[in-house]
Amino acid sequence: MRLKYSEEALNDLDEILAFIAKESPARAVSFIEEIKEKIELLLDFPALGVSCQSKGIPANCRVMIFGAYLIFYSVVEEDILILSIINAAKDYATQ
């Protein structure tokens, strides 16, 4: 399996990094590393997250939780595509 990030997901990571860096640049870097480590688990366990439909999202994707963030992804053949990473406080059903 291969791990790929959509442009939106890369932008999400940049925004998370910038937000946390306002308070602690070192913590921002380590937090992004932790998110990426969690995402890398998908290489061995692609069904780790729950289906988006089970959360009321009419899309063919899966979602897993990391702290206060939701990581949306889809599995297509040999690729795991990270679609977006959003704060769980947002209205994720409209993402």
MOWO-V405949 format. One record per residue. N is the residue number from 1. RES is the residue in one letter. PHI is phi in degrees with one decimal (999 if undefined). PSI is psi in whole degrees, -180 to 180 (NA if undefined). Layout:
n & res & phi & psi
N & RES & PHI & PSI
N & RES & PHI & PSI
This chain:
n & res & phi & psi
1 & M & 999 & 150
2 & R & -121.1 & 145
3 & L & -103.8 & 128
4 & K & -131.1 & 149
5 & Y & -114.7 & 133
6 & S & -72.0 & 163
7 & E & -59.3 & -40
8 & E & -61.4 & -44
9 & A & -64.4 & -40
10 & L & -63.7 & -40
11 & N & -63.9 & -40
12 & D & -59.7 & -45
13 & L & -61.2 & -41
14 & D & -62.1 & -41
15 & E & -67.6 & -40
16 & I & -63.3 & -45
17 & L & -58.8 & -48
18 & A & -63.7 & -40
19 & F & -64.1 & -48
20 & I & -70.2 & -34
21 & A & -63.9 & -22
22 & K & -59.5 & -35
23 & E & -96.0 & -39
24 & S & -156.4 & 99
25 & P & -57.3 & -40
26 & A & -64.9 & -43
27 & R & -66.2 & -35
28 & A & -60.1 & -46
29 & V & -64.6 & -45
30 & S & -67.4 & -34
31 & F & -66.0 & -43
32 & I & -62.5 & -40
33 & E & -61.0 & -40
34 & E & -65.2 & -42
35 & I & -60.3 & -46
36 & K & -64.5 & -36
37 & E & -63.6 & -42
38 & K & -62.2 & -44
39 & I & -62.6 & -38
40 & E & -64.1 & -21
41 & L & -60.8 & -27
42 & L & -63.2 & -24
43 & L & -62.0 & -35
44 & D & -95.5 & -27
45 & F & -133.2 & 72
46 & P & -63.3 & -20
47 & A & -97.0 & 21
48 & L & -59.8 & -41
49 & G & -82.5 & 174
50 & V & -97.9 & 159
51 & S & -67.1 & 145
52 & C & -63.0 & -35
53 & Q & -59.7 & -34
54 & S & -68.3 & -15
55 & K & -105.9 & 12
56 & G & 81.7 & 17
57 & I & -105.1 & 117
58 & P & -80.3 & 62
59 & A & -137.6 & 153
60 & N & -88.1 & 79
61 & C & -148.4 & 179
62 & R & -129.4 & 162
63 & V & -139.8 & 138
64 & M & -128.4 & 157
65 & I & -102.2 & 138
66 & F & -135.0 & 105
67 & G & 57.9 & -124
68 & A & -93.4 & 15
69 & Y & -118.0 & 147
70 & L & -109.5 & 129
71 & I & -108.4 & 112
72 & F & -94.8 & 134
73 & Y & -150.4 & 165
74 & S & -134.8 & 152
75 & V & -111.2 & 119
76 & V & -129.2 & 110
77 & E & 52.8 & -112
78 & E & -99.8 & 10
79 & D & -115.1 & 141
80 & I & -111.1 & 116
81 & L & -103.9 & 118
82 & I & -80.2 & 117
83 & L & -87.2 & -48
84 & S & -162.8 & 160
85 & I & -134.8 & 112
86 & I & -128.2 & 158
87 & N & -70.2 & 135
88 & A & -63.5 & -17
89 & A & -73.3 & -19
90 & K & -75.6 & 163
91 & D & -77.1 & 85
92 & Y & -67.8 & -20
93 & A & -68.0 & -19
94 & T & -101.2 & 4
95 & Q & -75.7 & NA
